Amino acid sequence: MAHRVTLIPGDGIGPELAEATTRVLDATGIGFEWERVEAGEAAIASHGTPLPDEVIDSIRQTRIGLKGPITTPVGSGFRSVNVGLRQALDLYANLRPARSMQGVESRYTDVDLVIVRENTEDLYAGIEHMVGRDAAESIKIITRSASERIARYAFDYAVANGRHKVTAVHKANIMKLSDGLFLESCRTVAAEYDGRIEFEDRIVDNMCMQLVQKPDLYDVLVLPNLYGDIVSDLAAGLVGGLGVAPGANIGTEAAVFEPVHGSAPKYAGLDRANPTAMILSGALMLRHLGYAGEAEKVEGAVRDVIAEGRATTADLGGTTGTSGFADAVIDRLGAPSAVR
Ligand code: NAD
């Protein structure tokens, strides 16, 4: 039976990346039925909103979304589609793996990190107000339930994916109550995994320096929303930038997989953008659906094609287009992987 997946091609380079990615995922032979819905600029034109109800309804039914990047119109008054999806579907865990790839220029060759970012609270709750004319206040919300839930997700992910250590990242030396509660919640959950997964914590500023100097010392990191946003971009930078960085937003009822980068409007329709991040997001989706072997094959094929350097896109110094890169990955899917 085919898996029904809600496909949101998105704006800018999104539709080309979605086409490349669905072709690669179809080539695994698993069988997908893509339920295509519009969000973003196209939906504003047809529905008067960038996030029509039918998008949420479709994901509620299929429980799985594969999404291209969406242009956020500046100053239009529309709320962000990404924030809207996260809130409507309670996608509480943002998962961003960062792994070095041969053939992608970067400072290190052996980075293999997984960032688990809390997606629903912290300063992103958006509760701000002016205090008189010359001061502003933003309220940082940290709850025990959300902190324990994200910590449990990080530990379960570590167990399921053969990882050995979880590091909780915080600033509890200064924010003793809010970050203190996050750290205490992580420690409570860590005790349940004692003897199976190692646990440690780091203060966020030290964590940034350590990641730049010794990224190989770290494995899975769990962070509140704001630190997670910043540190995951730092980790993406360590492995060659946002163009190759996949992501997932996971909840108990649904999950949405998407590249970390944006809609790169200047490359739209030119068959020039790199589909790696979206294809690797598709591989995360395969793993989520229980197809770990197929996910590994897709990741291996992408890594091989990039390492060989014969069919890479312009951002990686090649001359191959979006769709030609997907063809090379599909060709490679059948062959045993040479590069790890
Ligand atoms: P961007 O990620 O679109 O582009 C940053 C730079 O990286 C540009 O030079 C771009 O050309 C390049 N780039 C990005 N992806 C690439 C790819 N796959 N292949 C080759 N080059 C690539 O970021 P931006 O310019 O800040 O944002 C553009 C739009 O995307 C904005 O409207 C922004 O709001 C939106 N955005 C959406 C998401 C999302 O939907 N998840 C995320 C970030 C930005």
Boltz pocket constraint, residues with backbone or C-beta under 6 A from the ligand:
constraints:
  - pocket:
      binder: B
      contacts: [[A, 13], [A, 68], [A, 69], [A, 70], [A, 71], [A, 72], [A, 73], [A, 82], [A, 242], [A, 243], [A, 258], [A, 259], [A, 260], [A, 261], [A, 262], [A, 263], [A, 264], [A, 265], [A, 266], [A, 267], [A, 272], [A, 273], [A, 274], [A, 275], [A, 276], [A, 277], [A, 315]]
      max_distance: 6.0
